[in-house]
Amino acid sequence: PVTGCRVAHWEATHLTLDGFQTRVASLTKGWTKTDLEYLMLLLTEEVGELARSVRTLGTTRWGHEEEGEGSEEQILEELGDVLFLIARIASGAGVDLNEATVKVIDKIERRVASRSGQTRVT
């Protein structure tokens, strides 16, 4: 975990995916920019910012020294932005994030099991 990180509210440190998705929907109620294509563009932008933060973690980009070093705090912030937009996209598409996580874990477990010849992990 990243040290020195502050969370605005105690309950935010204990959010479930359902709670997170509900909170994001509540915070963004009434926002005018809600179409999924626009949100995907924002997500792409935030993933790029996350990539830059990861790429520069503990170092600077050659020729871009003015940007400074990346940090765990920057990665934390950019991951948060990505998660926020994923929740907005999921809500806009009528997708439950909990269901999405269960499905992806099931899919990955099947792939891992088929590659190793093992039975499914429980």
N, C-alpha and C positions, 0 to 999 in steps of 0.2 A: 504493500500500500504506500501511497505517496504521503509523506509526512508534511505537516504544516497546512494541510488542506482544511478549509472551513466550509461547512455546509450551513446554509441559511437557516434551516429549521431542523429540529431534532428528528421529526418524522421523515424527513427526506432521506435520512441515513438508513431507513428501514423500509423503503418502498419496494413493493413487489412489482413485477412487470405490469400487472393489471392496474395497480395504484399509479405507476408512472404514466401509463398510457392515458388513464383517466385524468390525471393532473395536467398533463400536456394538453389534452382536449379542452379542459376547463380554462387553462391559461390562454389558449389561442381562440377561444370562442369569440366570434365576431370579427376575426381578422379577415381582411378582404382577399389576401393572396393565399388561396387554398387549393387551386387546381394542382393535380398530381404532377403534371409536366413541370410546372414552376418549382414545386417542392423537390423534384428530382434534380433540377439544375442547382438548387441550393445545396442539396446533399452532395452532389459532385464537387461543388466548391469546398464544402467542409471536409470531404475526404481528401482533397488536395492539400488543405491546410494541415490535416492530420498527418499526411504523408511527409510533408515538409518538416513537421515537428519531430517525427520519428527519425527521419533522415539526418537531422541536425542534432540529435540528442547527444549532448556532451561535446559538440564540435561546431564549426561553422562551415558553410558551403564555400568552396574555393571560388574566389571572385565575387562573393557576396558577403564579405565580412561585416558589412554594415547591418546585416540581419541579426547578427549575434548567434550565440549557441542556442540550440533547442534545449528544452528542459522537461522533466517529468510533469511539472505543473502545466506547461503548454499542451503536452499530450493529454493530460487529464481534461483540460478545457475543451480541446478539439474532439475528444471522444464523447464528451457530454453533448457537444453541438451535433455530432453525428447521430447519437442516440435520440436526441430531441427530434431531429428531422425524421428519423426512422419511425418514431412513434406517431408523428403527424401524418406520414405517408400511410402507415398501417391503418390509422383511424379513417383517413380519407378514402381508403380502399375497402373499408369494412372488415379488416383483418384483425384478429386478436393476437397480440404479441405472445401471449402464453402458448397458444396453439401453434404458432410459428416455431417457437423454441422446441416444443415437444416433437414436432415433425422433423426439424432439422437434426436433432439429437438421434432420433430413430433412424433417419436416413444415413447419418455418419456411422452409427453403430453397425448397420447392415453392411456398409462398404468395408469397414474395418474387419468385420467378421468374415466377409467373403474373400478378402485379400489374405487373411491369415488362416483361412480354413476352419475357424472356430465357430462355435455357436454364438448367438447373440448375447451381448453383455446385459446383465439385469441390474 
